């Protein structure tokens, strides 16, 4: 009995021991399985998860388009999807085979490159792989969709991709000074730097997404596409004409702007221009900022505002005679007509036709300094121009507002010297005259708001100014712009360029011409500017350019003549 009891106790002890030992055996087995048997698979799984840790997913930047008269659209700034190609041997059981397959594909295609800091030879990759078989290698940046598809179809475990977008400008230098460009910021995000790209950056950028884990992400929101008011073919013609003109006149640069009176810009061409895709190769960054918004002394085109002020202040009569002496001395300074010649008894209307400085000086004296300054402010020449472009400056009227202002400052300002404004300011003023006294902003965006800035002048004043501007084309410096069957108004301007480092003016000039047509019911306004031509006044440089653009617009838009009297003439 005692023996049987002893045996049962031993069996019980054994059971107790087994009950206590077996869980530990199970734990040890699992640890062995995880750490030894499945360690490699476990490590690779971790690697995959590690490669998908929290990261930013950049959105696709909105595209920029222009139209033609038939509403066909043309891309001028697009975002192409590209991929960075990486190789991580830790992600594959057969990394060597993956690498050989990848290498063959690239060699078959004729190249095998890494990032920009590495050699373009496949042997370099092989060396990197041999020295650091457990490191991720960047094989190639910005591969296209075609190559991405080829590599992806190989189903290589050691290969993974990082999606990016590349900004491309398919028309190269087309509208370059207005479109601007983008570059990557510190967060590797595309950011607008100049022009439309900068002004509408928030609209174009979109919103970033995020990779939170292997199976959890927040998708990015693409930026909005925008369409500009620019007409593709009008812009092409304007660029062709201004490039030829700058070359023919030996000029430093030039500008052509075509607008509707409501402020919609349908063409803005500048020379020099640049290939936007290669902006980092441009030696002079000044080319990036459009001359359209940069101040300069405009010369006699300012007389359109001076004479407008005379009409508004009821002191102008086109038939009123004054004695043109050719020059006058004011505050110790001598100011004169452009040719320094006297005209004797002459009407104010004839003075405008012939662009006589003494006519403007005489009229400004009748207007009065305060009233004249108020007119300039009415035209918002003391404010930044209302245009959807970045980096805008106010017009410079300091010579008329300083505590030491003198009469001579107002006299020279009446014909566009001693003050500075931008072509955008001048275009807004011309648009106001064309639009019967209503001023609006200037807009490049097709669905942008046209903002009315007020009734700046009376409709009757605008009508009288349009008639005066027509006289310039019929009888004055704008004769070359005359086009059979069409009423055209214009005003020329030539101004000497101020010295950069000292007082006074150089012998270089800037020529400007503004135009409105057809005058009966204005459809278009125009500004032409030529910087530092080798020789020649505005009438022989800018006016012929305007003539070419006018003829193109008439044919392109099939504009109907508005001068019936001329059409009836043989």
Secondary structure, DSSP 8 states (H G I E B T S, - for coil): -HHHHHHHHHHHHHHHHHHHHHHHHHHHHHHHIIIIISHHHHHHHHHHHHHTSSEEE------EEEE-TT--EEEEEEEEEEEEEEEEGGG-TTHHHHHHHHHHHHHHTT-----TTS-SSHHHHHHHHHHTTTSEEEEEEEE-HHHHHHHHTT--TTEEEEEEEEEE-TTTTTTHHHH--EEE-TTS-EEE-SHHHHHTHHHHH-B-EEEEETTEEE--B----EEEEEEHHHHHHHHHHHHHHHHHTT-SEEEEEEE-TTSBEEEEEEES---GGGGGG-S-GGGGS-GGGSEE--GGGGHHHHHHHHHHTT---TT-EEEE-SEEEETTEEEE-TT----EEEEHHHHHHTT-HHHHHHHHHHH-HHHHHHHHHHTTTTSB--BS-SS--B-B-HHHHSTT--HHHHHHHTTT-S-BEEHHHHHHHHHHHHTTTEEE-BB-BTTS---EEEE-S-HHHHHHHHHHHHHHHHHSTTGGG--TT--EEEEEEEEEEE-SSSSSEEEEEEEEEEEEESGGG--EEEEEEEES-SS--HHHHHHHHHHHHHHHHHHHHT-----HHHHH--
